[in-house]
Amino acid sequence: MAKKVLISVSDKKNILEMASFLKERNYEIYSTGGTYREIKKNNISVNLIEDYTQSKEIMNGRVKTIHPKIFSGILADKKNQSHLNDLKDINGFAFDIIIVNLYPFLEQAIEKKLDDKEAIEFIDIGGPSLLRAAAKNFESVAVLSNPNQYKSFINEYNKYDGVINYSYRKKLSIEVFRLTSKYDQLIANYLSNDENILPEFINLDLKVSDRLRYGENPHQKSAFYKEINYKNTIWTQLHGKQLSYNNYADIESFIPK
């Protein structure tokens, strides 16, 4: 039986290369709306997900992948015969790969400063649900949540002759939970951004900007973190050794307040 992949992406960067790669390796591709049209118009064989579920996309796309056949196919433990029997009872099948990325809430809602009514249309519901389901079941499913992962997946696939090993699937799963956590945090922070209300909680979304030479003392590890949306740095290192924690502290003392 051919293996199955579900593709539903907002960011379509390199998705045709990925779809072609999988099709050449005899995967059956199932897809939604715009992703389906993009793949199909490039002469890659693809199945419309609503033909499989027999349930049309409704509410202007708010409901399209939330369906028992889809989530059962993602969550089924392939080593559990009871799960497989349940799938058979609903005329379903197990998915092997899930390729999903999320509506661009940061780029569309936050950076464009949309009001609540406009912003909520960029809150993805199906995407995080699909990703989390696949990430939970990483023992049976490989989940790709970012176009930047496609190249490494192809390398992994070719290296092990189509076997996606446990450690790699687990790594992909971890990346999903980090992504969905950050995504929810962005939404919560944006909807809480009312200048007349002091928030009960403040969540910081930080990313490593620089690995430091050492911490406050030479035996300690240290790193410098910046907010995800922070793009400008008011200083530049021109030469010299990798900076340490104390170097950063010295720099801060010279920055005008």
N, C-alpha and C positions, 0 to 999 in steps of 0.2 A: 504494500500500500504506500502510495506517495506521501511524503511528509508535507505538513501544512504550515503556512506562514500567514500571519495577519499583519497587514501594513495599513496604518492610518496616521498620517503625518501632517502637521501644519507647515513645518520647515521641510521643503522638498529637495533640499540640497543633496545631490548625489544619490537620490532615491532610485533613479532609473538604473544606475550602475549596480546598485544593490539588488534591485528586482531582477535584472538580467542575470546576475551571478547566480541567484537562487533558482531562477527558472532553468538555467543551463544544467543545474544539478537536480532537476526533476522535482522541485518543490511546487506544490499547488499554492498559488497566491490568492488570498482573499483580501478585499480592500473596500474602502468606503468613499462615497462622494467624490470630492476633488482629487483625492489620491488615486482612486479607481480610474477617473478620466485621464489623469496625467500618465498613468502606466499604460492604459489601453491605447491612447492615441500614438504611443511610441511602439506599437505592434508587439507588446509583451502580453502574453496570455494571462488574464486575470479574471477572477470571479467577483461579482458584486456581493457584498456581505448580506444584503437584504434578500437576495435570491436564496441564500443558504438558510437564513432565519425565517424567511417568509413573513417578515415584519418590516414595513416601510419606515424610512426615516420620517420622523414627525417633529412638530413644534420648531420648525425652521432649523432643524439639525440639532436641537437640544437633546433629543433622544434618537440615537442611531445604533450604538454598540451595546447598550445596556439590555442584554437578552440572555436567558438561561443557556442557550446553545453556545454562545460565545464564552461566557464566564465558566461554564462547566468544562468546555474544551481547553480553557487555560488552566483551571485549577485542578483538573483531574491528575491524581497520582497514577502514573502509568504502571506502577508496580502493585497497585491495589485493584484487584479484580472487581470489587464492589463498585468502585468509581467507574471502571470501564463498562460494567453492566448498566449503570445509571445513564451513561452517555448513549449506549445502544438503545435504551428505552425511549430516549427523546430524539432518536435518529441523528445524533451528534457525533463528533469526532474530536480527537485531541489535537491541539496546536503544538507545534514544536518550536516555533520562533515567533516572537511578538516584536514588531517594529512600530513604535509609537513615540511621537513627541508632542509637546503641549502648546496650546494657544499662547501667543506671545504677550502675556499680561504686562510684563515689564516694558516692552517696546511700544505697545499700543495704549495701554491704560495709564501706566505710571509716567513714562516719558512725555506723553501727549497731554497729561493732566486732565483726563476725561472725568466727567461727573459720574456719580454712582450709576445712573441709569445706563450710560454708555459703557462704563468700565465692566459691569457685571457680564456683558456679552463676551468678554475675553477671559472669563473664569471657566476653565476647562473642567468638565465633570467626568465624561467618559474616559478621557485620556489618563488621568491619574488612577482611575479605577482599574483600567486595563493593565497599566504598568505595575500597580501594587499587587494585583492578582498574580501576574507573571513572576514578579520578584519573590512573592511568597512561595511559589511553586518552582523555584529555580532548580530543584533536583530533576524536574522533568522538562523545563522550558528555558530557552535562552531569550533574554529580553534586551532590546537595544532602544535606548531612550534619547540618543543624541547622534546626529549625522557624523560627528567626529569619531564615533566608535566603529563605523562601517569598515574602514581599512583594517583595523586590528582584528575585527571579526573574520574578515576574509583571510587574513594571514593565519589566524588560529585554525580556521576551517581547513585551509590547504596544508598546513603543517601537520595536522593529525588526521588527514584524509577523511574529513567530514565529521569527526568526533569532537563535539564541544565539551571539553572536560569539566569536571565538577568545580574546580577552583576558579576557572574563568567564568562559568555561569554564576557562581557566588559573587564574584567581583562585580559583574553586571548588575546583580540584584542589589548590592550595597549602593551602587551609583543611583539606582532608581529611588531608594528610600531617602537618600540625600537630596535628590532632585525634587521629589514631591514635598519633602519637608520645607525646603527653601521656597518652593512655589507657594505653598500655603502661607508661609510667613510673609512673603511679599504682598499677598492679597490682604491678609489680616492687618498688616502695617498700613497699607494704603487706605483701607476702609476705616481705619481708626484715626486717620489723620485729620482730626477736627481741632482747630486751634482753640476752641472754647472748652474742650474737655481734656483733662490730664489723663493719659492712659494708665490703666492699672498695671499693665505689663509693657515692657519694652524689649523687643527681640532684636538682636544685632546679627546681621548677615555678613560674616567676615570671611575673607579668603587670604591665604598666604601670599604676600607680596614679595617677601625676601627671606631666605634662610640665612640666619645670622651666624657669624663665625663662632660665637659662644654667648652665653647668657651674662648675667651680672658678674659671675665668676667663671673662670676658664673651664671648669669641669661641667658646666651646665649647658644644656641645649636651649636654643632660642630662635624665634621667628618673628617677623613683623607682619601684622595682618591689617588689611584695609577693607572697608565696606565694599560690597560688590559693585555698587553704583558709583563709587568714588573714582573718577577718571584722571584728575589732575594732581600732579605732584609738584610742589613749589620749589623743589631743589633737585639737583642731579649730582651724582657722584662722578667726578671726572677721572680719578685715578686712585691707586692705593689698594690696600687689602680689602677683602670682604668685611663689611661692617659688623660690629658686635652690638650687643644690647647697650653697652655704655656709650658707644658712638651715637646711637639713636637718641639716648637721653641728652647727650651734649648738644646735638643738633636742635632738639626741641627747646633747649634753654636759649638758643640764639634766634629762634623764629619770633618775629614781632607778634604780639598778642592783639 
